[in-house]
C-alpha cells in the first residue's frame, strides 16, 4: 500500500482536474452539437481515463527531467517531491512515465481503431503526446525554452477537448476548439502562477520560462490577463460563435478570480501574503475547477432544460 501511495503522490493527482475537464467538455459538446447523437459511454470513459493517465505520465517525465536539470532540488517548490526527498529512484520514475504513456497510447489506438475516421484521432493524440512528453524531455524541452505556456494551452485545451469530441462525433468541428479556449486560459494561468512564484529558484539553472524572460512585473500582468481572458472569451464566444448566454454563470467564479489577482498583486509587497502565495498554483487550479464546472453546467442546462 505504501508503494501505491508513493506512486500516487508521484503522479501529482492534485493536478488531474486539468485533464479531467477537457474530455468531459468534449463529450458534452459532441452531445449538444449533434442532434440525436447518443453518447458512447464506454468510449467516453476510456477517453477520460486515457487523458488522465497521459497527464500522469507527463507529470512523471517532468519530475524526472526537472530533477536531472536541477530545477527541482532541496529548498525549491513544485513537483511531487519524491525525487528531491529521495523517496524514489529517478530511473523508476522515468520507467513509470513510459508505462503510463504506453497505456494511454494503447487506449487511444483502441478507440481510433474502433471508430470511423480513426486516423484523424491518431493525429490529435500524437499532438498531445509530443507536447506532453517533450514538455521537459529533449530535444525540444518546451518548458526550458519559454514554450511551456503554449504547450499546456494547446494540450489541455483545444487538443484534448477536440479529441474527446471526435471520439463521439467522428468528425471535426470548431466548437470544441473554440469552447476550450476559456478553460485553456486558466490552465495556462496555473502553470504561469507556478513559474511566477519560482522565478528566483528557476533563474539559477540554465532554463528560460516565460516568467523569467519577461520578469516579475510583467509576469504579474500576464497572470491578470490569463485569468480575465477566460471571462472575456466567454462573452466573445456568446456574441460571435453561438455559445449559450447562460454560460455567463461562469461569472459566479469571478470573486475567486479577483481574490487571486489581488494576491498576485501583493506579492513581495505585503509580507503576510507570502505564505499564501506559495500555494498560488493550487489556488488557481481551484479557480479552473470552479469555472470549468460552471461552464459545463451552462452547456447541459442549455441542452436539456432550455433547448
Secondary structure by P-SEA (a helix, b strand, c coil): caaaaaaaaaaccccaaaaaaaaaaaaaaaaaaccccccaaaaaaaaaaaaaaaaaaaaaaaaaaaaaaccccccccccccccccccccaaaaaaaaaaaaaaaaaaaaaaaaccccaaaaaaaaaaaaaaaaaccccccccccccaaaaaaaaaacaaaaaaaaaaccccccaaaaaaaaaaaaaaaaaaaaaaaaaaaaaaacccccccccccaaaaaaaaaaaaaaaaaaaaaaaacccccccccccccaaaaaaaaaaaaaaccccccaaaaaaaaaaaaaaaaaaaaaaaaaaaaaaacccc
